[in-house]
């Protein structure tokens, strides 16, 4: 399967997904979400794969959502040329459930994991961060509502006090 925004490889029984938009610090797009979901589903059906690693190309894991992607889809929707924004965003809401039902997932955090970049790693079974990793939830500081149950999952992982500190 050919992807535009992720790279995939298998190393033994491990499937590796690399977010591949290093020029944009691997900023999340709806297309990237589709590609990740489809690849994980493919590997979940493949008995030769025992675990899945998520990581990023370049100096970031994922620096958050690509605001330009939202703007492009909103403009296309205004012109009647694109999917409805709500429909375009509905699939990512399956992401935490998909990872929780998946083969073991490991997030290899190689740099910035901000906003949705942090949200993406929370449901993974194991999270390993490099010494260069920078984690930030950012939503509240930007006046946005955190997505995909990220605040709940974060509080389950590190406790309510630390999660609150991280959010504010």
Secondary structure, DSSP 4 states (H G I P E B T S, - for coil): ---SSEEEEEETTEEEEEE--GGGTT-B-HHHHHHHHHHHHHHHT-TT--EEEEEESTTEEE-SB-HHHHHHHHHHHHTT-S--HHHHHHGGGGHHHHHHTSSEEEEEE-SEEETHHHHHHHTSSEEEE-TT-EEE--TGGGT----TTHHHHHHHHH-HHHHHHHH-
